[in-house]
């Protein structure tokens, strides 16, 4: 659907998968993932079936990031830890299916600025939150006329 790339709605509208430019994202530790829409190029790739979308609760993301840090010695940023979670799932699926495949995940940043979030997770303080279907529908109604 067409939506603005900014909250105030003054930029040109672009075609993308979106929750609506006025959608107020929940506070999650992966700040880079609080944006209301997928980038236009990613949206086009998803639309054409070139990529798949997967969602993970943040507790699973931090578990995957911590496992990666133990195995590789690099603490991934929470945004990158989403990719790590998906890569782990894909590797486990391949093992269970007894198939060989290449699993590639992009690590776009280290989590040194996110050590407090990892500390909160390890202390059991991380909570999983997600918008309800009604919250998403209400936000999308605001951009239906674009």
Secondary structure as the mmCIF struct_conf table of DSSP 4:
data_model
#
loop_
_struct_conf.conf_type_id
_struct_conf.id
_struct_conf.beg_label_comp_id
_struct_conf.beg_label_asym_id
_struct_conf.beg_label_seq_id
_struct_conf.end_label_comp_id
_struct_conf.end_label_asym_id
_struct_conf.end_label_seq_id
STRN STRN1 UNK A 2 UNK A 3
BEND BEND1 UNK A 5 UNK A 6
TURN_TY1_P TURN_TY1_P1 UNK A 7 UNK A 8
BEND BEND2 UNK A 9 UNK A 9
BEND BEND3 UNK A 11 UNK A 11
HELX_LH_PP_P HELX_LH_PP_P1 UNK A 12 UNK A 13
STRN STRN2 UNK A 14 UNK A 15
STRN STRN3 UNK A 18 UNK A 18
BEND BEND4 UNK A 19 UNK A 19
TURN_TY1_P TURN_TY1_P2 UNK A 21 UNK A 22
BEND BEND5 UNK A 29 UNK A 29
HELX_RH_3T_P HELX_RH_3T_P1 UNK A 31 UNK A 33
BEND BEND6 UNK A 35 UNK A 36
STRN STRN4 UNK A 37 UNK A 37
HELX_RH_AL_P HELX_RH_AL_P1 UNK A 40 UNK A 47
TURN_TY1_P TURN_TY1_P3 UNK A 48 UNK A 49
BEND BEND7 UNK A 50 UNK A 51
HELX_RH_AL_P HELX_RH_AL_P2 UNK A 58 UNK A 72
BEND BEND8 UNK A 73 UNK A 73
STRN STRN5 UNK A 76 UNK A 76
HELX_RH_AL_P HELX_RH_AL_P3 UNK A 78 UNK A 97
TURN_TY1_P TURN_TY1_P4 UNK A 98 UNK A 98
STRN STRN6 UNK A 110 UNK A 110
HELX_RH_3T_P HELX_RH_3T_P2 UNK A 112 UNK A 114
HELX_RH_AL_P HELX_RH_AL_P4 UNK A 115 UNK A 122
TURN_TY1_P TURN_TY1_P5 UNK A 123 UNK A 124
HELX_RH_AL_P HELX_RH_AL_P5 UNK A 133 UNK A 141
TURN_TY1_P TURN_TY1_P6 UNK A 142 UNK A 145
#
